[in-house]
Amino acid sequence: MTYITDYQSSTEEKCETTFKKNCHITFRPMPFNETVRVCHNPLVRTCNNDTQGPDICNTYYETNCETSYKTYEVEQDEPICKMELMKKCDNVTINVPDELRAARQGDDTENPNVVTVDQKCEEWPVQTCKLEKRKVKKVHPDTACKKIPREVCVPNNCVMAPGEEVCRDESRMQVQNVPQEECELQPEETCHMEAVLVPRLVPQPNCVKVPKEICVNSKTNPRVVKKPVIKDWCYRPSELKETPEIIPPTPDEPSFLF
């Protein structure tokens, strides 16, 4: 018996930790200086030479306009150009004499009456451009106008009329809500069942083939086999001193001496 490694499938819980980004945006007031161009048409009194009477009071409206400049960044295609030299060549040809035209009739040339002897080339500058995306800043004027009431009392021989436009630049403190993003990581644990292979030892018989010799008696047909017969003649030397009477053996039986 021997032990082999076997794998058995089983399920186990596998967990992993992931991090989730949690963000929120808050707006905070941020002061900044802004240049504003303020224009208005002041009322100008125009009087004539008539008799001056009592003052007349009326409500007049002056136009007051404010222009602010907003800057924003955009992406646009900008051309990038460069000068390059372009070369153009023309063939310089001459007429073929009459005696050679017959020989050139079989050629593959387009016009057998002329032959090219040189090339005349000229160069001139050419502007080539390609578009490339770039970020540029744009300034956009934003103008807002409003009517400002103004009560003016003038004599009856005078008239109020809007005069020339008067402009000035003012620096004002503006408050703008600037977004700020705050983020934090929150861990999250995710678990799921997963199939895994678990090793184990399993007993198994280990067999080896061993050769074994087996003999079996079998009967076959008889046959005559010739084998030599070896006879041993034995004697004692003491017996040879006395000459015994030797009896010759009969033809049917062998004779032995001991």
C-alpha positions, 0 to 999 in steps of 0.5 A, spaced: 500 500 500 502 507 498 499 514 499 497 518 493 495 526 493 488 527 491 485 534 491 478 535 493 473 541 492 471 545 498 468 552 499 470 557 503 469 564 505 473 569 502 473 576 504 477 583 501 477 590 503 475 595 498 475 603 499 470 607 497 471 615 496 466 619 499 466 626 497 462 632 499 462 639 496 461 646 500 461 653 498 465 658 502 465 665 501 471 668 498 472 676 497 476 678 491 477 685 488 474 687 481 474 693 477 468 695 474 467 701 469 461 706 471 458 710 466 452 715 466 449 721 462 449 727 467 443 731 466 445 738 464 440 744 465 439 748 458 436 755 459 434 761 454 433 768 455 426 768 457 423 771 463 425 767 469 419 765 473 418 760 479 422 754 479 419 748 477 421 741 480 421 734 476 423 727 477 428 726 471 432 719 470 439 718 469 442 712 466 447 709 470 451 703 466 456 698 470 461 694 466 464 688 469 469 683 465 469 676 466 474 671 465 474 664 463 478 659 460 476 655 454 480 650 449 480 652 442 484 650 436 490 654 434 493 654 428 501 653 428 504 655 421 511 654 418 514 656 412 517 650 407 520 650 401 516 647 395 520 644 389 517 644 382 521 641 376 520 642 369 523 638 363 527 641 358 526 638 351 529 639 344 526 637 337 529 631 334 532 631 327 528 628 321 533 623 320 532 620 328 524 620 328 524 614 324 528 610 329 524 613 335 517 611 332 518 604 335 520 607 342 514 607 348 515 615 349 509 619 348 512 624 343 517 621 339 519 628 336 522 631 342 527 628 347 528 630 354 535 633 356 535 636 362 530 639 368 529 646 370 527 646 378 524 652 382 523 653 389 518 658 393 516 658 400 509 655 402 506 656 408 503 650 412 499 650 418 496 645 423 491 645 428 493 644 435 488 645 441 490 650 446 487 653 453 486 660 452 483 666 456 477 670 454 474 676 457 467 677 456 464 684 458 458 684 462 454 691 462 448 692 466 444 699 466 439 702 470 435 708 471 436 712 477 431 717 479 433 724 481 429 730 483 431 737 480 428 744 480 430 749 475 426 755 473 421 755 468 426 758 462 430 752 463 430 745 461 434 739 463 437 734 458 442 728 458 449 731 457 455 727 455 457 720 457 462 720 463 465 714 465 470 712 471 473 705 473 472 703 480 475 697 484 470 694 488 470 688 493 466 682 491 464 676 494 464 669 490 462 662 493 468 658 491 466 650 491 471 646 495 471 638 495 472 634 501 473 627 501 474 621 505 476 614 504 471 609 507 473 601 508 468 596 505 469 589 506 466 584 501 465 577 502 463 571 497 464 563 497 469 561 493 471 553 491 478 551 493 482 545 492 484 541 498 489 536 498 489 529 502 492 522 502 489 516 499 491 509 500 492 505 494 495 498 492 501 498 489 502 492 485 508 489 481 509 484 476 514 478 478 515 473 473 514 465 476 517 459 473 512 453 472 514 446 470 509 441 467 510 434 465 507 432 458 507 425 455 510 425 448 511 419 443 517 414 445 523 414 440 529 410 440 535 413 443 542 410 442 547 411 448 554 408 450 554 403 455 561 404 459 563 398 463 568 399 469 573 392 470 575 392 477 581 387 480 585 387 486 593 386 484 594 381 489 589 376 486 593 377 479 599 373 483 595 367 483 593 365 476 586 363 477 582 359 472 578 363 468 572 361 466 570 364 459 563 367 460 557 365 456 555 369 450 549 371 453 551 374 460 557 379 461 563 377 466 565 381 471 571 381 476 571 384 483 
